[in-house]
Amino acid sequence: ICCENQSSELGNSNVMSGQFRYFAIFGSMRSGSNLLEQSLNQFSSITCHGELFNPSFIGKPTATDFMGLDLNAREKSPKVLIKAMIKDAGEGIAGFRMFHDHDPRIANAILEDPKCAKIVLRRDALQSFVSLGIARKTDQWLLRDTTKRRSEKIVFDPSEFEKYRIALDEYYTHIRSSLQKSGQTAFWIHYPEQRNIDVLNGIADYLGCDEKLDAVKETIKRQNPG
């Protein structure tokens, strides 16, 4: 209750249930965040704008502009993107995906903000490590047509995997610790669960959306089903 009564400098209007004004999906590369974004965008009142704070682009790959704000504007004052996003969402709720290498100023701000709904997406470290290696080798990061799937094998390096696993654990431990210290909760979801319609409807309910989906159309295909 105390958290819900706190003010936020990122907005002051109620959204649907009034508990949250926006959301962030905390994930990592090859954790399945593209699929989760696609699924949430099928709710009429939920919009996910991709990686708004990726160092190389805004929202989508090659994009350098978001609602009239360019990379320079984002660097100068990153919170203006969130304010613009909240305003554009109207009576709905909007959010973005956040990775460990995105702007730390925003990562820290939204972890501390009780008006930001946190969705934390994890995948088995070994699976994401192998998937990342294949994606880097094939240069294929998103698949919509299975006939265009590129297949490659990689050499597994145990020492590199151990470094990757430790870094991943530290990232998610930081998120959990930050939430615990501020008395907040998050919606934690594991990679396989995002294909469960009940779980997706549960996320929508967590965000304050009354809409329920009977099924989700997947336009993104599994790149490495083997």
Wavefront OBJ file of the C-alpha trace (Angstrom):
o trace
v 0.000 0.000 0.000
v 2.816 2.381 0.835
v 4.405 1.755 -2.556
v 1.164 2.509 -4.390
v 0.856 5.894 -2.694
v 4.317 7.063 -3.630
v 4.624 9.670 -6.372
v 6.669 9.104 -9.493
v 8.473 11.712 -11.554
v 7.748 9.673 -14.688
v 4.014 10.342 -14.700
v 1.025 11.049 -12.514
v -2.049 9.653 -14.272
v -3.735 6.382 -13.345
v -3.536 3.483 -15.791
v -6.337 0.921 -15.847
v -6.161 -0.504 -12.290
v -4.115 2.528 -11.174
v -1.305 0.497 -9.604
v 1.197 0.851 -12.451
v 1.820 3.549 -15.069
v 4.192 1.559 -17.302
v 6.128 -1.704 -17.351
v 9.577 -3.079 -18.100
v 10.562 -6.591 -19.130
v 13.911 -7.419 -17.552
v 15.499 -10.072 -19.718
v 18.733 -10.971 -21.459
v 19.821 -11.852 -24.963
v 18.209 -15.105 -26.144
v 15.883 -15.244 -23.133
v 12.778 -15.125 -25.351
v 11.893 -11.478 -24.819
v 10.937 -10.946 -28.478
v 8.315 -13.673 -28.169
v 6.990 -12.269 -24.901
v 6.736 -8.801 -26.424
v 4.849 -10.174 -29.422
v 2.408 -12.006 -27.139
v 1.729 -9.020 -24.875
v 1.134 -6.769 -27.874
v -1.873 -8.910 -28.768
v -3.722 -7.439 -25.788
v -5.491 -4.316 -27.051
v -4.509 -2.188 -24.042
v -0.870 -3.334 -23.756
v 1.982 -2.068 -25.924
v 5.633 -3.058 -25.690
v 8.011 -0.799 -27.620
v 11.051 -3.072 -27.811
v 14.485 -2.101 -26.533
v 14.037 1.627 -25.996
v 17.402 1.942 -24.274
v 19.582 -0.296 -26.425
v 22.907 1.556 -26.909
v 22.727 1.110 -30.702
v 19.089 1.896 -31.491
v 15.739 2.984 -30.039
v 13.112 0.291 -29.801
v 13.749 -1.716 -32.955
v 17.015 -2.486 -34.774
v 18.107 0.384 -37.060
v 15.527 2.753 -35.485
v 17.049 6.025 -34.274
v 13.837 7.857 -33.390
v 10.981 7.285 -30.954
v 7.998 9.639 -30.901
v 10.110 12.491 -32.206
v 12.988 11.820 -29.805
v 16.351 10.823 -31.247
v 19.461 9.220 -29.765
v 20.856 12.591 -28.668
v 17.650 13.454 -26.821
v 17.694 10.043 -25.151
v 21.296 10.454 -24.047
v 20.601 13.907 -22.636
v 17.484 12.913 -20.721
v 16.485 9.234 -21.037
v 13.369 9.608 -18.903
v 11.716 11.772 -21.567
v 11.158 8.613 -23.631
v 9.236 7.007 -20.779
v 7.145 10.123 -20.247
v 6.297 10.241 -23.958
v 5.467 6.543 -23.924
v 3.136 6.890 -20.927
v 1.337 9.829 -22.521
v 0.923 8.001 -25.834
v -0.528 4.919 -24.098
v -3.606 6.859 -22.980
v -5.885 4.550 -20.993
v -3.689 1.557 -21.786
v -0.263 0.662 -20.487
v 3.029 0.632 -22.370
v 6.484 -0.662 -21.655
v 9.818 -1.787 -23.047
v 12.479 -4.473 -22.764
v 15.518 -3.888 -20.543
v 18.810 -5.814 -20.731
v 21.924 -5.657 -18.554
v 23.867 -3.550 -21.090
v 21.158 -0.913 -21.538
v 21.328 2.568 -19.989
v 22.071 2.002 -16.265
v 20.474 5.346 -15.396
v 17.110 4.007 -16.518
v 17.672 0.523 -15.100
v 18.242 1.945 -11.630
v 15.401 4.450 -11.907
v 12.756 1.933 -12.909
v 13.879 -0.620 -10.324
v 13.274 2.031 -7.681
v 9.970 3.231 -9.181
v 6.911 1.472 -7.656
v 4.800 2.730 -10.560
v 6.813 0.578 -12.966
v 5.570 -3.004 -13.237
v 8.520 -5.379 -13.429
v 8.319 -8.540 -15.516
v 11.458 -10.648 -15.064
v 12.108 -13.202 -17.808
v 14.716 -15.949 -17.389
v 15.876 -18.856 -19.485
v 18.102 -21.804 -18.667
v 21.668 -20.450 -18.853
v 22.977 -23.308 -20.990
v 20.161 -22.967 -23.515
v 20.550 -19.206 -23.824
v 24.348 -19.520 -24.098
v 24.130 -22.014 -26.956
v 21.363 -20.022 -28.651
v 23.457 -16.854 -28.405
v 26.446 -18.602 -29.929
v 24.395 -19.882 -32.866
v 22.777 -16.477 -33.411
v 26.176 -14.805 -33.530
v 27.496 -17.386 -35.980
v 24.463 -17.256 -38.307
v 23.719 -13.550 -37.735
v 20.060 -14.520 -37.404
v 18.395 -12.934 -34.377
v 14.706 -13.188 -35.234
v 12.888 -15.775 -37.349
v 9.416 -15.345 -38.819
v 9.671 -17.758 -41.764
v 11.001 -21.262 -41.039
v 12.130 -21.672 -44.659
v 14.741 -18.985 -43.961
v 16.189 -20.663 -40.882
v 19.998 -20.715 -40.818
v 21.569 -23.665 -39.076
v 25.079 -23.834 -37.647
v 26.938 -25.775 -34.992
v 29.169 -24.101 -32.434
v 32.058 -25.267 -30.286
v 31.113 -25.281 -26.598
v 33.722 -23.598 -24.394
v 33.165 -24.524 -20.708
v 35.199 -21.587 -19.380
v 33.292 -19.075 -21.504
v 30.017 -20.619 -20.381
v 31.034 -20.318 -16.733
v 31.765 -16.595 -17.169
v 28.426 -16.168 -18.937
v 26.520 -18.055 -16.235
v 28.095 -16.065 -13.412
v 27.358 -12.733 -15.123
v 23.765 -13.805 -15.748
v 23.276 -14.857 -12.134
v 24.713 -11.558 -10.898
v 22.324 -9.628 -13.149
v 19.203 -11.389 -11.900
v 20.419 -11.375 -8.299
v 20.794 -7.604 -8.530
v 17.213 -7.277 -9.760
v 15.862 -9.492 -6.982
v 17.920 -7.735 -4.314
v 16.820 -4.272 -5.493
v 13.168 -5.278 -5.352
v 13.505 -6.872 -1.935
v 15.227 -3.824 -0.448
v 12.501 -1.491 -1.748
v 9.629 -3.778 -0.749
v 8.467 -4.393 -4.312
v 7.390 -7.482 -6.174
v 7.735 -8.567 -9.789
v 6.128 -11.043 -12.154
v 8.785 -13.741 -12.639
v 8.460 -15.919 -15.728
v 10.635 -18.705 -17.097
v 11.197 -19.114 -20.852
v 8.873 -22.138 -21.437
v 6.023 -20.545 -19.466
v 5.447 -17.742 -21.939
v 3.683 -20.167 -24.282
v 1.119 -20.861 -21.548
v -1.985 -18.757 -22.242
v -2.944 -18.756 -18.549
v 0.445 -17.289 -17.635
v 0.133 -14.603 -20.316
v -3.340 -13.706 -19.068
v -1.824 -13.601 -15.588
v 0.725 -11.032 -16.744
v -2.070 -8.950 -18.258
v -3.953 -9.111 -14.961
v -0.783 -8.076 -13.110
v -0.532 -5.047 -15.410
v -4.137 -4.117 -14.633
v -5.647 -5.319 -17.914
v -9.081 -6.993 -17.688
v -8.840 -8.491 -21.186
v -8.298 -12.239 -21.561
v -6.963 -14.049 -24.626
v -8.114 -17.511 -25.684
v -4.993 -18.064 -27.741
v -1.917 -16.219 -28.959
v -0.787 -16.088 -32.552
v 2.957 -16.659 -32.750
v 4.566 -14.816 -35.646
v 8.050 -15.467 -34.267
v 9.397 -18.973 -34.820
v 11.849 -20.943 -32.701
v 15.231 -20.467 -34.349
v 17.030 -23.471 -32.888
v 14.380 -26.077 -32.011
v 17.023 -28.780 -31.727
l 1 2 3 4 5 6 7 8 9 10 11 12 13 14 15 16 17 18 19 20 21 22 23 24 25 26 27 28 29 30 31 32 33 34 35 36 37 38 39 40 41 42 43 44 45 46 47 48 49 50 51 52 53 54 55 56 57 58 59 60 61 62 63 64 65 66 67 68 69 70 71 72 73 74 75 76 77 78 79 80 81 82 83 84 85 86 87 88 89 90 91 92 93 94 95 96 97 98 99 100 101 102 103 104 105 106 107 108 109 110 111 112 113 114 115 116 117 118 119 120 121 122 123 124 125 126 127 128 129 130 131 132 133 134 135 136 137 138 139 140 141 142 143 144 145 146 147 148 149 150 151 152 153 154 155 156 157 158 159 160 161 162 163 164 165 166 167 168 169 170 171 172 173 174 175 176 177 178 179 180 181 182 183 184 185 186 187 188 189 190 191 192 193 194 195 196 197 198 199 200 201 202 203 204 205 206 207 208 209 210 211 212 213 214 215 216 217 218 219 220 221 222 223 224 225 226
